[in-house]
């Protein structure tokens, strides 16, 4: 997806979107084709430029390009041919469960949090190092390319920047601090790849990209309508949304409702380590000489994906929009609770053995109640993370800023405010992730066309949702939800047959 913003007002001028296919070769495996990702970006650039010309906007006015990407998704490619050596392994892929278990055996006391003070992260299937380890162990072409000194590793931002700045003909192999902080190979204090972590995962350091700030010129576009334009912003999607929401103050937080849900709370220049299952991550570093800022993050694996599941797997709706309508018709789940732990539970539990359950069903329950319970699940999961952030930071949030595709669902936004008991604030332009990447690119040294002062952006207006139920009812429903979560845990055991059937 490519979007073009006015640097003075933050107004969206034009955009083009192409859907990328997810591949599910086996139970729990999720992949994407890196070439398809690159092709979609190039197509979106060309289409967007055509649209701008139809609006009589001169594309030579485009002064900078920012890149934002789904974090943790892992690609290895051949620097001599420019070809990927395997599909990209997507962030929520679960194939590395046995890799994690094997690595845990090498850690004193099998402590998942062993590297937390260096990386901010627990050892989990979620992060890139474990996916990279799986690729090195299981894909002959990758092993060979590493031995021959031809292999390059990166997250999607690295693959795109390398390809767009020339690829095998002098492409720039880099990433930014926000993406690097999600690999589990990066020391979030020294801001460098950590030799001991690379040794633990047995990953050769020469395949890693160079780590840069989130806002500086990395290289120039080498082809297409925007040839010669600098790529000067790079932020992992959740950090980009934090910047796009202008959460520059310590204690400001945003929640993005996409496939998953990601709540980030800015903790300023100090890294706060969570006692309650949150990740410590790099929020941004907006320039080579600017300070690095940290965030506490809670990740929910399944948010928008639960709506897609109701549509594609159960067939109770034909479009995602219908879920809102079904839920609105009943206005209650009638005691039905849905825990969508399809790929285990992420924050604050980090419980890979959990699986999805729907409980509290009666003869009266119908698809409307299940639709309502699915939306409520997204809100309850967000509340669990907000509770954890409040405990870790000691300052309760007085409002939550929200963005992402699901925020168009008014029933969901109202429910979220009711369950959190605080106002929920949504910007008029939900594409804050793209806006954040554009801001980082436009503010880079040598570009300097964008001010990061929130007061300067006139196009950003907001809609507020205030709590409408009494706190007692909210607490009662939340307690029932917690009971349902307990029932979803410990469902899978690693001794199960590998085909995932449990037979």
N, C-alpha and C positions, 0 to 999 in steps of 0.2 A: 504494500500500500504506500502510495506517495501523496503527501499533502504539501501545499504551498501556502505560507503565511505572510501577511504584511508585517514587516519588522517594526513598524511604528505603532500599530493598533492590536496586533496578534489576531487580526481577522483572517479566517480561512478563505483563501481566494479560489482554490480549485483542488481537486484530488482525484485519484483513480485507484481502484482496488481490484485485486485478482485473488480468488480463494486458492489456497495451496492445499494439495491433497495430503491427508495424514494416512500413513500406511500402518496396518496392524498385522505384521506377518505371523505373530503368535500371540497367545494369551499374555497380556501385560506388556507386550512390546509396542513401542510407538516410534515411528520413523518418518522422516521427510527427505525428499531428494534435494540435495544442496544445489544441483543445477537448475531444478525447477524453481527454487527460491530465488536464485540469481536472475533467471529468465523473467520471473514475475516482476522483480524490481526494475529490470531494464524496460520491460513492457509498460509498467506504470509510469516510469519517467517519460517515455515517449508520448503516451496517451495524455498525461497531465500537461505536457508542453503544448500538445495540439489544442487541448481545451483552453489553455491560457491565450493562445494565439486567436482562437475564436472569440475570446473576450477582449481582444485588442490589447492584451498585456504583453509587452516585449519580454521575451524570456532572457534577454541579456541582463534584465533586472535581478535575476536570481544570482545572489552573491555568495551563497554558502549552502552546504548540504550537511544535515545531521543524520546520524544512523541510530536507530533504536531497534532492539531485538529481544526475542524471548531469551532469557538468560539460561545458563547451564547446558542448553542444547549443544551437542558436541560433534565436531566435524574433523576428519583428518583427510588431507589431500596431498597430491603429488606436485611438488613445486616445479618439476621439469615439464610435465604435461599440462598442469593446471586442472587435472581431473580429480574429483573426489574419489577416495579409495573405498568408501562404503557410504551407505545412507547416513544422514545426520541422526543421532540418537537423541530423541526429544526429552525435555526436562522431566516429564512425569513417567518415563519408561521404567519398568520394574525388573528388567532382565538381570540387573546387577545385584539382586538380593543375595545370591550365593557368593558373589565377589565381596560384598560387605561383610558377610559372615566369616569368610576366609581372612579378611584383613583384621576383623575384630579379634581373632584368635592371637594376632601378633601384638595386641595392645595390652598392657598390664591391666588385669581385672576386667578385660573386655569392655573398657569404658568408652562409650560412644562419644563422650564429650572431651576425650583426651586432647584433641587439637584445638579445642574451642578458644583458648586464649590467644592463639596465633591467627586462627582463621575466622573466628566468630561462628563456626558451623559445627553441627554434630556429624559424625560419620553416617551417611545415609545414601540411598540409591539416587537421591535428588541431584547431587553435585557432579561437576564434569570429571574430576579426577577418577572417580569410580567407573564412569562410562568409558573414559579413555583406557583405563586398565583392562576393561572387558574387551575393547577393540584390539589392544595389543596382544591379549591372550587368545583371541578367537578368530582373528582375520589375518590369514596368511599374507595377503598383499600388503597389509599395514606393517606387519612384522618385517617383511622384506624391505619395504620403503624406508623404515627407520634404520635398518642395518646399512642400507645404501646411502643414507644421508639425504633422501629425497622427500621425507615426510614433513608435513607442517600440521600442527594442531591449532584449532581455534574454536571459539564460540561463533555464532552466526555473524556477529559484527566483524570479526577478524576475516572470515571467509568473504564477506561482502566488500570490505575495504580493500583487501588484497586483490580481489577480482576487478573492482572498479578502478583501481589505480594502476592497472596494467597487467595484473595476474603474473603469468610466467615471464612476461617482459618487464620486470622491474617493479612488480606490485609491492606495496608496503605491508609488511606483516606486523600488525600491531593490534592492541586491544586497549580498553581504558580501565581505570581502577575499579569501576563499578562491576564490570563483567569479570575482571580478574578475581574480584573478591568472592565470586560464586564458584570458583573452580575447586577450592580446597587445597590449592598448591601455592596460595598467595598469602604472604604475611601482611595483615591489614594495618600493622603499626609501622613497619619499615617500608611498606609499599613496594616490596620486591618479591619475585618468586623465591620461595623458601627451599634452599638446597636439601634440608632434612626431610621436608614433606615430599619432595620429588624422589628422594631416596626411599622413603617409606612406601610410596606407591610404585616405585621402580619406573619412573618416567624420565626419559632423557631430556634435560633442560634445553638442548639445542632446537627442539621442535616447537618450543613455546614462543608466542608472539612477544614483541617488546611492549611493556606497559606504559601508557601515556596518561595525561590528564583527560578529563571529559570534554575539554573545550580548548582545542588548539588545532592548527592545520596539520593533518596527517599526510595529505597528498592531494593530487588533482585528478578529477575525472578524466579518463583517457579515451572515452568514446561516447557516441550518441549526442543527443541534442544539447547536453550540458558539458561537453568537453571543455576542460580548462577550469571548471568551477571547483574551488577547494572543498574537500570533505573536512569539516573542522569541528564537528560535534559527534560525540559517541557516548551513549548512556544505555545501560540495560533498561528494559521497559519500565520496571517499577521505580527506578531512580529518575527516569525521564518524566514519569507522571508526577513524582514529588516536586521536581523542578517546574513542570508545567502548571502545577497547582500553586506555585510560589510559596511552598512550605519552607522558607529559608530561616525561620525562627526556631530555636530550640523549643521542643514541645509541640510543634505543629504536626498534624498527622493527616494522611490521606489513605483511602481504601480504593483499590481498583477492582472492579467487578468484570473479569474476563472469563476465560475458560476456568481459571482458578480465581481465588481472591487473595489480594496482597495488601496488607496494611503496613505502612511504613510510618514511623514516628521519628522525626529529626531529633537527634540528641546533640547536635552541634559538634564542636571539635573534640568531644570526649567519647570514647567508645564505651558504651554501657553493656556489661555482660549480664545476660538474662538468667534469673533463677527459675524462670517459669516457661521454659521451652521455646523462647523466641530466638531468632538469629540476630547476630550483630553483623551489620553489613556496611559497606561504604555507600553513603548517600550520593555524594558527588565531589568532584574537585574541579572547580570551574576555571581552570587556567593553570599553566605550568608553575607559576609562582604563588598560586592561591592556596589557602589551607584546605586540607581534606576534611569533609564533614561526614559524620557517621549517622546510622539510623538503627533502630530496633525494628525487626520485621517479623510479622506473623504471616505464614503462608497456609492457605487452604487449597487443597489440590482440586477440589470439585466445586465450582460455583455455576457458571454458565453451562458447563458440561452436563449438569443435572437436567437442565432444560432440554438440551440436545438429546439426552438419554430418553426423556419422556417422549420426545418427538420420534427419534429414530428406532429405539429399541422397543418401547411399549406401544408406540403409534397412537397415543391418546390425544395428541395434537398434531396438526399438519404444519404449523409454523410456530416459531418460538413465541411470537406475540400472543398466540391463543392461551398460553399458560396464564398470563396476566388476567385475561378475560374469565377463564375458568375459576381462578382463585378469587377474583372480585365478586363472582356470583354467590359464593358461600361466605366469604369474609371470615372464615375460621377453618382450622384443620379438623375440628370436631374430635380432638384428643388423639389425632394420628400424628406420629413423628417419623421423619424420614432422615436417616443418617447416611449420606451418600459417600461412604468410605470405599469407593470403587478401587482406589489404588492405595489402600491403607489410610491412616490419618496423619496429616502433617501437624503443624503447630496447633496447640501446645503439647500434643501427645507424642508425636514421632513414633507411631505404632503401626509398623508395616503389616501386622497380622490382622488388623481390623478389616471388615468387609461391610458393604452396604446393607442396611436393614430398614424395613418399614414396619413400625410396630404400633400398637394401640388400635388395630383394625377392628371394626364391628360390622354387623350386617348392613349398617346404615352408611358406612364409608363408601364414597364413590370417587370418580376420577377428579372431581373438583377439589375434594379434600386432599387428595394426594398432590395435586398441583399446588395447593396452598402450602402443604407441608414441605414441598420441595423449595419454595421461595423462603419459607420460614427457616429452613435448614441453612441457607446462605447467611441469613441474619444472625442465627444463633452461633454459627461458626465465627462470624465477625466479632460477636460479643465476647466469645471466649478469648480471642486474641486481645481485644481491648482491655479486658480484665487483667490479662497478663502484663500488658504494657503499663497499666495503672499501678500494678504491684511493683514492677521493676523500676519505674520512674518516680513513683510516689506522688505524681501530680495527675489527678483525674482530668481527662479531656473535657472541654466544655462544648465542643462540637466536632463533628467528623466531616472532612471534605471528601467527596466521592467522585469517581469518574469511571469510564469504561462502558462498554456496550449495554450492560444490564441496567445502567442507571436510567435508561429511557422507560423502564418499568416502574410506574408510579406506585403501584401496589407494593412492590418490593421496597421502594424508598421509604414509604410511610411505615411499613412493617419494621424496617431497620431502625427508624427513629423510635418507634414504640418499644422495641426490644432493648435498645441501648439506653433509653430514657434521656437522650440528649438530641439536639437538633442535627439534622443531616443537611449538608450544603452542597449543592450540585452546580457546577459552572454551566453556562448556556451552551458551551462548546465542549462536548464530552471527550474530544480527541486530545486529552492533555498529554498523553505519552508522546505523540508526534510534536506537539507544541514544545514540550521540554527539550526534545532533541534539536528542534529549530532554534530555540533560545540559546542553547549551548553552542551551536554552530555559529549563530549570528554575533555572539558576544566574544568569539575567539579573537585573540591578539592577531592583528594583521587583517581581520575582517571588520570587527568593530561597528556593526550596523544595528546592534540590538542592545537595549538597556535592560539590565536584570532588576530594575527597580519596579516593584509591583504597581506603584501609583501611575506608571507611564502607559500601562496597557489599557486602552479605553474599551476594547471589544469584549472584555471578560465580565459578564454579568452572571448573577447566581439565582438559583431557586432554593428556597428553604423548606424543609419538612420538619414540623415540630411534633413531639410525642403527643399522642391522643388517648392513650389508655393509662389507667392508674398503675403506679410502680409495683403494687402488690401483685396484680395480674401478670405483669411482665416477669416478676421474680418466680411466680408459680410455674409459668410456662418454661422458663429457663431451667428450673430445677428438674422438670420432667424431661427436658431435652438431655440434660446431663446423665439422667438415668438411662435414656436410650443409647447414648454414646457408650456407656459401660457395657451394654449388651452387645455392641458391635465388635468389641475387642476380643482378641485371642481366637478369632475364627479360623484363620489359616495357620497351619503348622508347616515348617520347612520340610517335614518328612513326606508331605503329600506327593502323589505322582506328578511327574514333571509336565504332564499334558494339562494340568490345571483342572482336571475333571473331578478330582477328589475320589475317584473310584479305586 
